[in-house]
Amino acid sequence: MPSVALSVSLHHKIFDLGAFTVLPGNHRIVFSRHLMGGEDTRAKLLAHHGAGLIGPQGRECLPSVGFAAWHRAEVFKEPARE
């Protein structure tokens, strides 16, 4: 179980730092071209570039479109990878 906790902690931290964002509306994961880190770590993270989030059990738990747009505009380190 520690590997799951580590993974969640890493993703939370790099989300807060603007290394990736979640697109409003379609909930796709997009990474910044400024993503830093070791080759293995970057490869593991970038394997998720363009992937959709796994939906919650209830629609009321989906990320807010307004928050996703705010994160993209204010936190995410542009430009996005293609």
Residue pairs with C-beta under 8 A, 6 or more apart in sequence:
14 20
14 35
14 45
15 21
15 71
16 75
17 75
17 77
18 32
18 75
18 76
18 77
19 31
19 32
19 34
19 35
19 36
19 45
19 77
20 29
20 30
20 31
20 32
20 35
20 45
20 49
20 76
21 29
21 30
21 32
21 68
21 71
21 72
21 75
21 76
21 80
22 28
22 29
22 30
22 53
22 63
22 68
22 71
23 29
23 30
23 68
23 72
24 63
24 65
24 66
24 68
24 69
24 72
25 65
25 68
26 52
27 52
27 53
27 55
27 62
27 63
27 68
28 50
28 51
28 52
28 53
29 48
29 49
29 50
29 51
29 52
29 53
30 49
30 50
30 76
30 80
30 81
31 45
31 46
31 48
31 49
31 80
31 81
32 76
32 77
32 78
32 79
32 80
32 81
33 79
33 80
33 81
34 77
35 42
35 45
35 46
35 81
36 42
37 45
46 81
49 81
53 63
55 62
56 62
